[in-house]
Amino acid sequence: MADENQFTAIVLEEDDERKVTAGLQTLPNDRLPEGDVTVGVEYSTLNYKDGMIVQGIGRLVRDYPHVPGIDFAGTVEASESPDYKPGDKVVLNGWRVGEVHWGGFSSRARVSGDWLVPVPDNLSTEQCMAIGTAGYTAMLSVMALEDHGLTPESEGEVLVTGAAGGVGSIAVSILSNLGYRVAASTGREDTHDYLKSLGATEIVGREELATPPKGPLSSERWSGIIDSVGGPTLHSALASLKTHSSCAAVGLASGFKLETTVMPFLLRGINLLGIDSSTCPKERRLVAWDRLSKELPLDKLAQVTSTASLADVTDLAGKILQGQVRGRIVIDTGNTG
Ligand SMILES: NC(=O)c1ccc[n+]([C@@H]2O[C@H](COP(=O)([O-])OP(=O)(O)OC[C@H]3O[C@@H](n4cnc5c(N)ncnc54)[C@H](OP(=O)(O)O)[C@@H]3O)[C@@H](O)[C@H]2O)c1
């Protein structure tokens, strides 16, 4: 149990030359930001965006000192919100927490109750953070593809790019569990067995997609796409998407630019679906979390997850940006004992 008067957090500070440094600090509760619900944070997790924020990349944070961590799960300690009472288990993803508002790399957080969702009955706070924004975004992507007609009976495989990363690993697990055939694209040979164990039916080398086709279209291959990579990979993938199929654009691990042609849209009627987990409305979040609690096999979740402490965050932030993290990392805030 945390000290009731103070909390421990990763604090980012910016020097006069705009260099950002991260360190573990103990702060009094009166440093917590505004909000109507105070949560004893038990677990957080590391996402690609956390890596950028901790390393001060992309100017995502404007005000320092800052507590990063775009996700957390824990127990309500105090609440002025009619929706929550002390003892409730809650999870938070996004809403620019950890970016504009102080976040989850902390043993305590104070936020708006509107940003929280209850932990589903059959998940623990630790499992919620094993899922984290990455897993919840993977489910939003599956839902978007299904809303646009994808079914397990659709012809062809669903392509998941950046497959050994957090979004990718959970997308492969969910799709496989739902009966889809999944082509997992990865740049790391040592992850092939891992991806097959999550249910990938085919492995596609990263290089195969890294160079876009010379013409506007390639042969039709994918029944759907979940893309964490962006750039030329997304260009190549779109050119092979089957007629009237859809791609969920999730990430930018290889870059934020997209140079392509309108031909797959005009000649094949494909759809490019943007996924923004951070501002996703609460009703859709509740559906996504309910489905995650039922449709993501927990043995596979355990298989993709490792655990670290708040003190490890700075080192791991660099690793996730270099594509060296496999699957999901849960951050134990030390607040569970
Ligand atoms: N839209 C949203 O709401 C939302 C939510 C969450 C995350 N995201 C974005 O989604 C992306 C993935 O997030 P994550 O948490 O899964 O990150 P992650 O764990 O670091 O996974 C990213 C994966 O992309 C692949 N990759 C890395 N660098 C690459 C490169 N230069 N070229 C091609 N592939 C590369 C790697 O997969 P392999 O090793 O398998 O090749 C890596 O594991 C990030 O860009 C993140 O910002 C967006």
The ligand as an ORCA input file, in Angstrom:
! r2SCAN-3c Opt
* xyz 0 1
  N      -3.370      4.966    -33.216
  C      -3.332      4.703    -31.934
  O      -4.246      4.991    -31.165
  C      -2.119      3.985    -31.403
  C      -2.186      3.283    -30.190
  C      -1.065      2.542    -29.798
  C       0.097      2.548    -30.585
  N       0.122      3.292    -31.727
  C       1.294      3.299    -32.605
  O       1.423      1.989    -33.131
  C       2.801      1.674    -33.338
  C       3.134      0.385    -32.601
  O       3.031      0.598    -31.199
  P       3.571     -0.541    -30.199
  O       3.284     -0.062    -28.827
  O       3.116     -1.852    -30.678
  O       5.154     -0.392    -30.472
  P       6.267     -1.541    -30.476
  O       5.975     -2.544    -29.416
  O       7.569     -0.842    -30.482
  O       6.045     -2.255    -31.898
  C       6.381     -1.640    -33.112
  C       6.891     -2.715    -34.068
  O       7.061     -2.123    -35.366
  C       8.121     -2.774    -36.045
  N       9.114     -1.769    -36.462
  C       9.881     -0.977    -35.666
  N      10.652     -0.169    -36.412
  C      10.387     -0.466    -37.713
  C      10.861      0.021    -38.972
  N      11.787      0.985    -39.031
  N      10.341     -0.507    -40.105
  C       9.404     -1.484    -40.056
  N       8.919     -1.993    -38.894
  C       9.393     -1.487    -37.754
  C       8.708     -3.782    -35.057
  O       8.059     -5.031    -35.298
  P       8.873     -6.321    -35.792
  O      10.001     -6.473    -34.842
  O       7.866     -7.422    -35.735
  O       9.323     -6.017    -37.188
  C       8.256     -3.273    -33.709
  O       8.193     -4.301    -32.757
  C       3.583      2.893    -32.859
  O       3.871      3.720    -33.959
  C       2.610      3.582    -31.908
  O       2.874      4.952    -31.799
  C      -0.958      3.998    -32.141
*
